[in-house]
Amino acid sequence: MENVLDRTTALAQMDGDAHLVAEVAGLLLQDCPKQLSAIRAAVANDDSKLVERAAHKLKGSLGIFGAKEGFEAALCLETMAGGGDLTRAEETVGLLEEAIQRLTPVLEGIAGQAVR
């Protein structure tokens, strides 16, 4: 499961501060469901601009952790929405959700280190 994110990337993004990595992991855990919900609603409403914005935000957060699979799905959503074509968005949202499901327990483990 550890291959769903890159700890080295996360540490590098936060100047080697493992405590900060743990704190940001906790924030991402809180934010992911909100962003996924926003993306799902925007796809359902065929709102390309909102899909693009929400996917961009989530992509950035996932990128901090080197979460390649989720990052790539969010990038795909952002790109298709930017082009105004959401025909494959539902399928891509499914891939993003699966990636985040695999990422969540790893983030929970990292976030748990903040309280130690």
N, C-alpha and C positions, 0 to 999 in steps of 0.2 A: 504493500500500500504506500510505502514511503516514496515511491517513484511518481506520485501524483503531484508532488511539489519539489522544489529544489531549495533545501535549507541554506546552501551556500549563497544562492541568489538573494534569498530573503535577508540573510545576515549582511551581505554586501549593500543591499538597498538601505539598510539601517545602521550603517557604519559599525558593524560588528556587535551591536547592542542586542544580546539575546533577550533581555527583559523587554525591550521595545518590540522585538519580533513577536514575543508572546502577547503583548498588549494589542498589537495590530491584528494578530490572528483572532483575538477575541472580538475585535470590532468587525472584522470581515465575517465572522460567524453570525453576528447580529445583522449585518447589512445584506448578506447574500439572499435570504428569503425575501426581503423587501425589493431588491433589484430584480429577482426572478419574477416576483409577482407583477412588478411594473412592466417587465418585458412581456409576460404572458398577456396582460391586459392590453398592451399596445398592439401586440400581434392580433389579438381577437378583434380589436377596433380598426385594424389595418392602418395604424398610425406609424408610418415609416420614421418620421422625425423623432418620436418618442422612443421607438425601438432603437434607433441609432444612438440617442443620448444615453439611454439606460445601459445598452450593451457596451458603449464606450467606457462608462464609469466602472462597470463590473470588470471589463477587460483590464483596466488599469490596476484595479485591486488584485486581480488574479496574477497579473504580471509581476507585482511586487514579490510574490511568493514563488515565481517560476513555475506556476501551475499551468503547464503547457497545454494540456488537453482542454481545460476550461477556457484558457486564454484564446486558443484557436477557435473554439466554438463562438465565443463572444465576438471575436474579430470577424468571423464569417457573418454573424448577425448584423454587426455594425456596417460591414461592407454592403451586404444585400439591401439593408434599409437605406443606406446612403444612395444607392442606385434606384431606390423606389420600388424594388421588387421583393415582395415578401412571400412569394409562392412556395418557397422551401423553408420558411421561417419556423413553422411548427415543428418540423423534423429537427431543425437545428437547435431549437429551444430544448427539445428532448435530449439531444446530445449534451447540451450545456448542463441540464439538470442532472444527468447521469455523472458527468464529470464532477459536479459539486457534491453529489452524494458520496463519491469516492474520496473527495478532498476533506469533507466535513470531519470525519473521525481523526484525521491527521492534524487538522487545525485545532480540534478540541484538545488533543494531546499537547500541542505546542502552547495553546492558551492556558492550559492547566499549570504550566511551568511558571506563569506570572505570579501565582499565589503562593509559591513555595518560598 
